[in-house]
Structure formats: C-alpha cells, structure tokens
C-alpha cells in the first residue's frame, strides 16, 4: 500500500520500505504504483517536491491513464515545474520502449492476411498520435512485415507523402508488396480525394517495379 502520509520532499528521509528503488529491490516491480515507477525514472525531485510528487503530476497530465500519457509530447511534460529536458526525454523514451514491446520483437512473425491484421498491428503503432501520419508496411513474399515506417507527418486533417521515397524504401527493404495507411485524428474515416489520388499514384509506380499495393 502506498504511504500517503509522507511530508518530506526528500525520498531519502522516508522509511526504507517506502522508497521506490528499495521497494522494487525487495518486492519486485509489480508491487510499485505507477507514480513510484515513474519516480524511479525521473530519479530526483525539485526543491519543493519529491520525485513521487512530480510523478503524480505527470500522471495527472494523462488523466491517470498510461495510454493517454503516451500521447503527450516533451513540451507537455515540461509544463510541470521541476521537469526539464532531461526528465521529459527519459519519460518519452520509456513510453516508446513500452510501445515497441507490443510488436517489435515479433515483427517478422506477423503475417498480413487481411485488413483486420493491418488494423490490429497499427492500433499499437499509431494510437498515440494526435496529428495525422502516413505510414507504410513493407511486406515480403510471405506477407510478413519486413519493415514499418512513418514516412510523413502532418496536421490534424492531412499529411503529404512522397511516392519516390516510399518506393525507394520498398526496394531497400526487399518488399514485394506495400500497405499504405494513415490514422484519422479528425474522426473522419472516409478517405479524402487526395488520399485516393496518392494511393493511385503509388500503385501505378509500384507496378513497374513488380511491387503490389495490397491495402489502404
């Protein structure tokens, strides 16, 4: 149980069992609250706040929801007094590692057979973006993912991707087919005319290289 009666801003003055690092050593990571785990990452507090206090403020930015926290930017974290570049970078790096853990190690084992396979994979890759991004799945002959990359980032309503860059990356990654995809932060799931024209342009160019565009 998390001790809510700590009044000192220095964790060093707390009882040993209450200190996040010592608690992890003796009880394991699962025994720690989110704020305690985050406090270990940011390492130290500020003049008037302990690392745990700062961690709680950071979690509040994400409405105490780790998925929402993952959508925040470095500048969002730095709005908290006591969180600068160093701490915000550590937090962002930890969140990115967590995101990659879902699929990174098994990338070459994922087989794309239908649209729902694409949707399942992209759910972990694109869910945290609050602006539109254009991404590509580069598949091999067995429809396994050789490479995934966000090739363009835009605003809330659109992004621009260069077909030449996409096709070059396809050749670099020995892809025999491509899946073109982007998120919809505006909430409008219907592809725009620009989306349709871009897809057509890439598909036509890819055909000359014997590369298929199988879904969008």
LINFENBEL-V725085 format. One record per residue. SS is DSSP state (~ for helix, > for strand, _ for the rest). BURIAL is + if it has 24 or more other ideal C-beta (glycine too) atoms within 12 Angstrom, else -. Layout:
ss = <SS,SS>
burial = <BURIAL,BURIAL>
This chain:
ss = <_,_,_,_,_,_,_,_,_,_,~,~,~,_,_,~,~,~,_,~,~,~,~,~,~,~,~,_,~,~,~,_,_,~,~,~,~,~,~,~,~,~,_,_,_,_,_,_,_,_,~,~,~,~,~,~,~,~,~,~,~,_,_,_,_,~,~,~,~,_,_,_,_,~,~,~,~,_,_,_,_,_,_,_,~,~,~,~,~,~,~,~,~,~,~,~,~,~,~,~,~,_,_,~,~,~,~,~,~,_,>,_,_,_,~,~,~,~,~,~,~,~,~,~,~,~,_,_,_,_,_,_,>,>,>,>,>,>,>,_,_,_,_,>,>,>,>,>,>,>,>,>,>,_,_,_,_,_,_,_,_,_,~,~,~,~,~,~,~,~,~,~,_,_,_,_,>,>,>,>,>,>,_,_,_,_,_,_,_,_,_,_,~,~,~,~,~,~,~,~,~,~,~,~,~,~,~,_,_,_,_,>,>,>,>,_>
burial = <-,-,-,-,-,+,-,-,-,-,+,-,-,+,-,-,-,+,+,+,+,-,+,-,-,-,-,-,-,-,-,+,+,+,+,+,+,+,+,+,+,+,-,+,+,-,-,-,+,+,+,+,+,+,+,+,+,+,+,-,+,+,-,-,-,+,-,-,+,+,+,+,-,-,-,-,+,-,-,+,-,+,+,-,-,-,+,+,-,+,+,+,-,+,+,-,-,-,+,-,-,-,-,-,-,-,+,-,-,+,-,+,-,-,-,-,-,+,-,-,+,+,-,+,+,+,-,+,+,-,-,+,+,+,+,+,+,+,+,+,-,-,+,+,+,+,+,+,+,+,+,+,-,+,-,-,-,+,+,-,+,-,+,-,-,+,+,-,+,+,-,-,+,-,+,+,+,+,+,+,+,+,+,+,-,-,-,-,-,-,-,-,-,-,+,-,-,+,+,-,-,+,+,-,+,+,-,-,+,-,+,+,+,+,+,+>
